[in-house]
Amino acid sequence: MEQAPPPPEPLVLAPGADAVPQPNWRPWFAFAGFAGSLICTLIAVGIILAIAGVGEDDDSPTVTVVATLIQGVFFIGAALVLARSVAPPRPWHFGLRRAPLGAPSAGPRSGCSPSTS
């Protein structure tokens, strides 16, 4: 069985050097982003369904998938717009990190690897 790699060494700063601070996002950004995304999603999906001539009681999988994709775009857009109002958004602000070179990025860590027994 393969052992997990050791944890990374803690970052040691030179005396007098400042660490990059976390952006000072306001607590209301979460509510504003969520509410704004939902409102924009309802408006955009309503316009697209009206143009396509689909009734509001249509429950087809196509409508559900398209509406979900549009909603995802608005959620990501709201997060980026609100984050940009404080500081230029960086991937680490949203918890995104690079995978170590040579290490599998998701398989064994998420339980998706084939069983060896």
N, C-alpha and C positions, 0 to 999 in steps of 0.2 A: 504494500500500500504506500502511496506517495505521501510525503509529509507536506504540510502547508508551509509556505515561505514565511520567514520571520517578519514581524511587523517592521515598518520603516522606522528609521531613526528619527527622533523628534528634531524639529527645526531649531537650530541654534543661531540666534541673531548676534551680530557684532554689538559691542556696547554702544549705546546711543542710536542704534538703528531701529526704526519703527517697522512693525509688521504691517502688512496691508490690512486695513480695517474692513470689517464687514459693512456693507452699505447700511445706512440708517433708514430702512424702509418703515413707513408709518403703519401702525396696526390696521387702519381702515383700508389699506390697499387690498387686503384679502377680500373684504366684502365688496368693494368697488369693482374689483376685477371679476368676481363671480357674478354679481348682478349685471354688470355691463356686458359680459359675455353671453349670459342667458338672454338678455333683451336683444342684443345684436343677432343671436342665433335665431330667435323667434321671428324677427323681422326678415332676415335673409332667407330662411327656409320658407316663410310665407310667400315671399316674392317669387322664389324659384318654383314652388308648387303651383302658384297662380299662373306663371308663364308656361309651365309644363301641362297645365290643365288637369291637375290631380286634385281630387276632392280631399277635404280635411279629415274625412273619416277613413281614408284609404290607409290600410295597415300593411302595405307590401314591404318585403325586406329591402327593396331598392330605396324606398323613401327613408327607411330607418338608417340604412348605411350612409346615404348621402347626408342626412341631417346630422348624424354622429360625426362625420368627417368635417362638416362645416362648423359644428360646435367645437371640435378639437382645434381647428384653426383659430377660432375666436378666443379660446382659453389661452393658447400659446401667445397670441397677439396681445391680449390684455396683460399677461405677465411681463412680456418684453416692454410694452409701452409704459407700464407703471414702474418697472425697474429702471428704465431709461430716464425717468423723471428725476431720479436721485443720483444715479451714476451710470456710466456705460456698462451694460450687462456683460458679464463674463460667465463662461460655462460653470466655474466653481461656485458662483452665486446660487446656482440651481442644483448643486450637488453632483454635477457631472465631472468625472475624473477620467484620465486616460488609464487604460488597462496596462499593466506591466508587459514589456516586450517578452514574447515567448510563453506567456502564461495564457491559458484559456480564459476568455473574458466572462463567460456565463455558465457553460456546461456543468462542470463538477461542483461549482459553488451553488448552483440552483437545483441540484438533484436531477439534472437532465442528461447525465452521462449514462452510457449503457452499464449494466451490472457486470462485474468481472467474476462473480462466483458461479 
